[in-house]
């Protein structure tokens, strides 16, 4: 029977299909693992509600655990508490930056609805300059925004804080 | 909106008492399961609007906007999937989110008329989106505090994503309204046309009263007031004139739709109905 730590170690090798530099554990979507004699139960929370990768992530988790010798795998989805990028570890943030994606800043909390963009500049993951401009808050995947660095002229993705 | 404006909390004990007390006076609705009906309305609004937005995929005025509208569409369809899954569980007749989305006819849909109208030009799509987003963030804010645990969880999740949506649509409203003569005219025409459908979005009926008795209490007057503040502020920055009356077109909540919904459903449901149970 696998230990809980061994299950986490396997999950740490399952990449996010859209941002393969980080694992599903780095992403902070693994909310719980329960191991019994004949079953491993993994509780995940979705990143974005409409993220098309969620189904694939579940399949990847299942096959990685089965390959590691799990007798059976059950995956539960929970909505509360809602996923926040604040759950991402510092290691994960560094991996994102090294991969060319600006890591998320702190997520907004509280119920206030702000209609103007936050002013904090996003540092370019390539040259470190904070002379960057937001091109669009919606990018190639649900979790990313598009920025352009005005110092090195490189367009880059930001993992949005949510 | 001002940063200092008080946050809506969705329910308070006093409101709750009043709402419960009112229920006895409400005419019995033919709907057996008010919560199923209520959650279906929430899901249908987002499914239909999400589908309308998806029609822009590959047709956006600029690349970034094409991507943004597709992203928002995906979020809304994701919200709809979670809501209709919950609705199916509340109904307890074995229907899941796909059964509800693909195998109901127009008369069984409960979305507000606003979201089923054709996408129109880009100004029309953006004005509609902003009118809806502004309402949606306020509603989720309230519902994230409601006493139905699963609905509150979905609401908290949707609120985070909808905050991005309303920021995006409100910025475009200002850009179009306070843009060129052409963009201003198109935005104003869209607003004049769409305003007629906003009353239904903000209205409440016996279903709302019945779910309030179950702990899903929403301060409708508070939401309407805050919605008016938000849209008036944005329209004034956009130099657009907010229509003052005529927000009277309704019927969607009871299944009386415009001709447009049937056409939309025929596109959305054709694959599922032609190949029931197919997987790929």
Interface residues (C-beta under 8 A of the other chain):
Chain A: X46 X48 X49 X50 X51 X52 X78 X79 X80 X81 X82 X83 X84 X108 X110 X111 X112 X113 X114 X115 X116 X117 X135 X136 X137 X138 X139 X140 X142 X146 X160 X162
Chain B: X1 X3 X5 X7 X8 X50 X64 X65 X67 X68 X71 X72 X73 X74 X75 X76 X77 X78 X79 X81 X82 X137 X138 X141 X144 X149 X150 X152 X153 X154 X156 X157 X158 X159 X160 X161 X163 X164 X166 X167 X168 X170 X171 X230 X234
